[in-house]
Amino acid sequence: MPVNLRAPLPEELHPVAGVKLGITMAGVRKANRRDLTVVTLVPGSSVAGVFTTNRFCAAPVQICREHLAAGPAKRAIVINTGNANAGTGEDGLVRARSVCVALAQQLNLAPEEVLPFSTGVIMETLPADRIQAGLPAAIADAREDHWAQAAEAIMTTDTLPKAASRQVQIGGKTVTVTGISKGAGMIRPNMATMLGFVATDAVIEPRLLQELVREAADRSFNRITIDGDTSTNDSFLLIATHQAGHAPITQLESPEGAALRSAVIAVSQQLAQAIVRDGEGATKFITIRVEGGRHKEECRQVAYAIAHSPLVKTAFFASDPNLGRILAAVGYAGIDDLDQNLIDLFLDDVHVARNGGRHPDYREEDGSRVMKQAEITVRVDLHRGNRRATVWTCDLSHDYVTINADYRS
């Protein structure tokens, strides 16, 4: 069961002016499953994105990069689940391009105005014919209030759809930020979501979108990990339709820019954390906060060493306060001049280790009490400087193995 996560209610998700979402059953992998989503954008919309660093990236990732390099103005997005179209070579590229062409023809667009996305099983042929056949129904279904339905349609091993929404006042106008994401396994930063889409009706100079989407990713999706695997398809888009009616935002450092940035980051973090809460087989949501570093990168190194350790993650699943495993992970994180005699370790409010050794007041029953909670914070102080970093992760359970062993069946 997901950790303190519920399905979003449609009425909680504010429509974004200029964005319509349509969903249908195309039979991409299984019959009677909503697996194809088409998102249409009002003319003049701008899009920016960040993608997986996996060099074995999927065909749609390659095409999205090409189309975005041609300019930020885009008019449509097509998303299929059930097939990742990764590890498919030149044939995968041909099939993904054919989907873009088919959608462009139906919407009277250029193919470069379409961005394709796929998620699902790797190294299987994309059934482009089924996707193309389903496009008319998805287009006919398009509504501004279909965010919840789209969140469900892009799921794979997710147990719940993931969506978030915020509204802020900018220049006397109500500005909406709404997004959806999917992912539950093969989650590790750079990027760190299988798929994520956030849209706003804010009026913002298109040149600022890439900076904003990268910052939002770095503070959300690039701070989560479930199993340490970086997907072939990880993608995160930020869409601006410029429909809100306020004066254009020309600087992210302005009060208006700061308000939009805050809303976009808040939505992105909620979506990213929902992925961890719904991690395959997860029973604990764990915040790992490393502070006292000389720079943020070494804090991230330590945080990920803890978050990726199977020994640490299985101890959390068992509610076993075998906390020396955390100190061991700190030690092998790769900081060559780390002074172990300075390290402090906290488990929520419990001071576990001081100056690199067991705190004299620490009692295992206190650690056990915290380990039984559904939400836990691990805090490590390196006492090397004033930088800090936070990562969100989950435990590793028997169900994780079961889910991934049965994934293709």
C-alpha positions in Angstrom: 0.0 0.0 0.0 1.3 3.5 -0.7 2.6 5.4 2.2 0.2 8.2 3.2 -0.9 8.7 -0.4 -4.4 8.8 -1.9 -5.7 9.2 -5.4 -6.3 12.8 -6.3 -9.9 14.0 -6.6 -10.7 15.5 -10.0 -12.1 18.6 -8.3 -8.8 19.2 -6.5 -7.0 19.6 -9.9 -7.5 23.1 -11.3 -7.8 23.2 -15.1 -5.0 25.1 -16.9 -6.4 27.5 -19.6 -5.2 26.3 -23.0 -4.5 22.7 -22.0 -6.9 19.9 -22.9 -6.3 16.2 -22.2 -8.0 13.3 -23.9 -7.7 9.6 -23.0 -8.6 6.4 -24.7 -8.0 2.6 -24.8 -5.6 1.8 -27.6 -4.7 -1.8 -26.6 -1.0 -0.9 -26.5 -0.2 -3.9 -24.3 -3.5 -5.0 -22.6 -7.1 -4.7 -23.7 -9.7 -2.6 -21.8 -7.1 -0.3 -20.3 -6.9 3.4 -20.8 -3.3 3.6 -22.1 -3.2 6.5 -24.6 -3.3 10.2 -23.7 -3.3 13.2 -26.1 -2.6 16.7 -24.7 -3.4 19.6 -26.9 -2.0 23.1 -26.3 -3.4 26.5 -27.3 -1.4 28.3 -30.1 1.5 30.2 -28.7 2.2 27.8 -25.9 5.8 27.2 -24.8 7.4 24.0 -23.6 10.7 23.1 -21.9 12.0 19.8 -20.6 14.7 17.8 -19.0 15.3 14.1 -19.7 17.1 11.0 -18.6 20.9 10.9 -18.5 20.8 7.2 -19.4 22.8 6.9 -22.7 20.5 4.1 -23.7 17.6 6.5 -23.9 14.3 5.6 -25.5 13.3 6.7 -29.0 10.7 9.2 -27.8 13.3 10.9 -25.6 15.5 11.3 -28.6 12.7 12.8 -30.7 11.5 15.1 -27.9 15.0 16.5 -27.7 15.1 17.1 -31.4 11.7 18.8 -31.5 12.5 21.0 -28.5 15.8 22.0 -30.0 13.8 23.4 -33.0 12.1 25.9 -30.6 9.9 26.0 -27.5 6.6 26.5 -29.4 4.6 23.2 -29.2 1.0 22.3 -29.8 0.5 18.6 -28.8 1.8 15.8 -26.6 1.1 12.1 -27.1 1.7 9.6 -24.3 1.4 5.8 -24.3 1.8 3.4 -21.5 2.5 -0.3 -21.8 5.5 0.0 -24.1 8.6 2.1 -23.5 9.9 2.0 -27.1 13.4 1.8 -25.7 16.1 -0.6 -26.9 14.3 -0.7 -30.2 16.9 0.8 -32.5 16.1 2.6 -35.7 12.7 0.9 -35.9 11.7 2.5 -32.7 12.6 6.0 -34.0 10.6 5.3 -37.2 7.5 4.2 -35.2 7.7 7.1 -32.8 8.0 9.6 -35.7 5.0 8.0 -37.4 2.9 8.6 -34.3 4.0 12.3 -34.4 3.1 12.5 -38.0 -0.3 10.9 -37.6 -1.2 13.2 -34.7 0.1 16.3 -36.5 -2.1 15.4 -39.6 -5.2 15.1 -37.4 -4.6 18.4 -35.7 -3.3 20.2 -38.8 0.2 20.7 -37.2 3.8 20.2 -38.2 5.2 16.9 -36.8 7.9 19.0 -34.9 5.1 20.6 -32.9 4.3 17.2 -31.4 6.2 15.7 -28.4 5.9 11.8 -28.0 6.3 10.0 -24.7 6.3 6.2 -23.9 6.5 4.2 -20.7 6.4 0.5 -20.0 8.3 -2.6 -21.1 11.8 -2.0 -22.7 13.0 -3.7 -25.9 9.6 -4.5 -27.3 8.3 -3.2 -30.7 6.0 -0.2 -30.3 2.5 -1.0 -31.8 2.3 2.3 -33.6 -0.6 1.2 -35.7 -2.8 0.7 -32.5 -1.7 4.1 -31.2 -2.5 5.8 -34.5 -5.9 4.1 -34.6 -6.6 5.4 -31.1 -5.7 9.0 -31.7 -9.2 10.2 -33.0 -10.9 8.9 -29.9 -8.3 10.5 -27.6 -8.6 13.8 -29.4 -12.4 13.7 -29.2 -12.2 13.1 -25.5 -10.0 16.1 -24.8 -11.2 18.3 -21.9 -9.5 20.9 -19.7 -10.7 19.0 -16.6 -9.3 15.6 -17.5 -6.1 15.8 -15.4 -7.2 13.0 -13.0 -8.0 10.7 -15.9 -4.7 11.4 -17.6 -2.8 10.7 -14.3 -4.4 7.3 -14.3 -3.8 6.6 -18.0 0.0 7.1 -17.8 0.4 4.6 -14.9 2.4 1.3 -15.2 3.3 -0.4 -11.9 1.9 2.6 -10.0 -0.9 1.6 -7.6 -2.4 5.2 -7.5 -2.5 8.1 -10.0 -0.3 11.1 -9.0 -1.4 14.7 -9.5 -1.0 18.1 -7.8 -2.3 21.6 -8.3 -1.7 25.1 -7.0 -3.1 28.6 -7.6 -1.3 31.9 -6.9 -2.0 35.5 -7.5 0.3 37.3 -10.0 -0.4 40.8 -11.2 -3.9 40.7 -9.9 -4.7 37.5 -11.8 -5.2 33.9 -10.6 -2.4 31.7 -12.1 -2.8 27.9 -12.1 -0.1 25.3 -11.9 -1.2 21.7 -12.3 0.7 18.5 -13.0 0.8 14.8 -13.2 3.5 12.2 -12.9 4.0 8.4 -13.0 6.6 6.1 -11.6 7.1 3.5 -8.9 10.2 1.6 -9.9 13.4 2.2 -11.9 13.6 5.5 -10.1 16.9 7.3 -9.6 17.7 10.9 -10.2 19.2 12.5 -13.3 16.2 12.5 -14.1 14.2 10.7 -11.4 10.7 10.3 -12.6 9.5 8.0 -15.3 7.2 10.8 -16.7 6.2 14.2 -15.3 4.2 17.0 -16.8 3.5 20.3 -15.2 1.5 23.1 -16.9 0.7 26.7 -16.1 -1.3 29.5 -17.7 1.3 32.0 -16.4 2.5 34.6 -19.0 6.3 34.0 -18.9 9.0 34.7 -21.4 9.7 31.4 -23.1 13.5 31.8 -22.6 12.9 31.4 -18.8 11.2 28.1 -19.1 14.3 25.9 -19.4 15.9 27.5 -16.4 12.7 27.0 -14.4 12.1 23.4 -15.4 15.7 22.5 -14.6 15.5 24.2 -11.2 12.2 22.5 -10.4 13.6 19.1 -11.4 16.8 19.6 -9.3 14.6 20.4 -6.3 12.1 17.6 -6.8 12.5 14.7 -9.2 16.3 14.9 -8.9 16.0 14.3 -5.1 14.1 11.0 -5.1 15.3 7.4 -5.4 13.6 4.1 -5.0 16.0 1.5 -6.3 19.0 3.4 -7.8 18.1 2.6 -11.4 18.0 5.4 -13.9 15.2 4.8 -16.5 15.6 4.9 -20.3 12.5 7.1 -20.5 12.7 9.6 -17.7 11.2 12.9 -18.9 9.8 16.1 -17.2 8.1 18.8 -19.1 7.0 22.3 -18.1 4.3 23.9 -20.2 3.3 27.5 -20.3 0.1 28.6 -22.2 0.4 32.3 -21.4 -3.3 32.6 -20.9 -3.6 34.1 -17.4 -3.7 37.7 -18.6 -1.1 39.3 -16.3 1.9 41.3 -17.5 4.7 39.0 -18.8 7.2 37.6 -16.3 10.6 38.6 -17.6 12.8 37.7 -14.6 12.5 34.7 -12.3 14.1 36.9 -9.6 11.1 39.4 -9.7 8.3 39.0 -7.1 6.1 37.7 -9.9 8.7 35.2 -11.1 9.4 34.1 -7.5 5.7 33.4 -7.0 5.5 31.3 -10.1 8.8 29.5 -9.2 7.5 28.7 -5.8 4.2 27.2 -7.2 6.0 25.1 -9.9 8.5 23.7 -7.4 5.8 22.9 -4.8 3.8 21.0 -7.4 6.9 19.2 -8.7 7.9 18.2 -5.2 4.5 16.9 -4.4 4.6 14.8 -7.6 8.1 13.5 -6.9 7.3 12.6 -3.3 4.2 10.8 -4.5 6.4 8.5 -6.6 8.4 7.6 -3.5 5.3 7.1 -1.4 4.1 4.7 -4.1 7.4 3.0 -4.6 7.1 -0.6 -5.5 6.4 -2.5 -2.3 7.2 0.6 -0.2 6.0 0.6 3.5 8.1 3.6 4.7 8.6 7.2 3.4 12.1 8.3 4.4 13.6 11.8 4.3 17.4 11.8 4.4 18.8 15.2 5.3 22.6 15.6 5.2 24.0 18.9 6.6 27.3 20.4 7.6 28.9 19.7 4.2 31.5 21.8 2.4 29.3 21.9 -0.7 26.0 20.5 -1.8 27.4 17.8 -4.0 29.1 16.0 -1.1 25.9 16.2 0.9 24.1 14.6 -2.0 26.8 11.9 -2.2 26.2 10.9 1.4 22.4 11.1 1.1 22.3 8.8 -1.9 24.8 6.4 -0.4 22.3 5.9 2.5 19.3 5.9 0.2 20.7 3.3 -2.2 22.0 0.9 0.4 20.0 -2.4 0.3 21.1 -3.1 3.9 19.8 0.3 5.1 16.6 0.0 3.1 15.8 -3.6 4.3 16.5 -2.6 7.9 13.9 0.2 7.5 11.4 -2.4 6.1 12.0 -4.7 9.1 11.8 -1.7 11.6 15.2 -2.9 12.8 17.4 -0.1 14.3 20.6 -1.6 12.9 21.8 1.9 12.5 25.5 1.2 12.0 24.5 0.4 8.4 23.8 4.2 8.0 27.2 5.1 9.4 28.8 2.6 7.0 27.1 4.2 4.1 28.3 7.6 5.1 31.8 6.2 5.2 31.8 4.7 1.7 30.0 7.7 0.1 33.3 8.8 -1.5 34.5 11.8 0.7 38.2 11.0 1.0 39.0 13.4 3.8 35.9 12.7 5.9 36.6 12.8 9.6 34.4 10.1 11.2 35.0 11.5 14.6 32.9 14.5 13.7 29.8 12.7 12.5 26.4 13.1 14.2 23.4 10.8 13.3 19.8 11.5 14.2 16.7 9.4 13.7 13.9 11.9 13.9 14.3 13.2 17.5 16.7 10.5 18.6 20.4 11.3 18.8 21.9 8.0 17.7 25.6 8.8 17.2 27.8 11.6 18.4 31.4 12.3 17.3 31.4 9.2 15.2 30.3 6.8 18.0 27.2 5.7 19.7 25.6 8.4 21.8 25.8 7.5 25.5 22.1 8.2 26.0 20.9 6.3 22.9 18.7 3.3 23.7 17.7 0.8 21.0 14.1 1.0 22.1 14.1 4.7 21.1 15.5 3.8 17.6 12.9 0.9 17.3 10.1 3.4 18.2 11.0 5.6 15.3 11.7 2.8 12.8 8.1 1.6 13.2 6.7 4.8 11.9 5.5 5.2 8.4 7.4 8.4 7.9 11.0 8.8 9.1 13.7 11.4 8.9 17.4 10.5 8.9 19.7 13.4 9.7 23.4 13.3 9.3 25.7 16.2 10.3 29.1 16.1 8.7 30.4 19.1 10.6 32.5 20.2 7.6 30.7 23.3 6.5 27.3 24.9 6.2 25.8 23.2 3.1 23.0 20.7 3.1 20.9 18.5 0.8 17.8 16.4 1.1 16.8 13.2 -0.6 13.5 11.3 -0.4 13.4 7.5 -0.6 11.6 4.4 0.7 12.3 1.0 2.2 13.0 -2.2 0.2 10.4 -4.9 0.8 9.6 -8.5 -0.3 7.0 -7.0 -2.6 9.6 -5.1 -4.6 11.1 -8.3 -5.7 7.7 -9.9 -6.4 6.5 -6.9 -8.5 9.6 -6.7 -10.6 9.9 -10.5 -11.1 6.3 -10.5 -12.4 6.4 -7.2 -14.3 6.2 -8.6 -17.8 3.6 -11.3 -17.1 
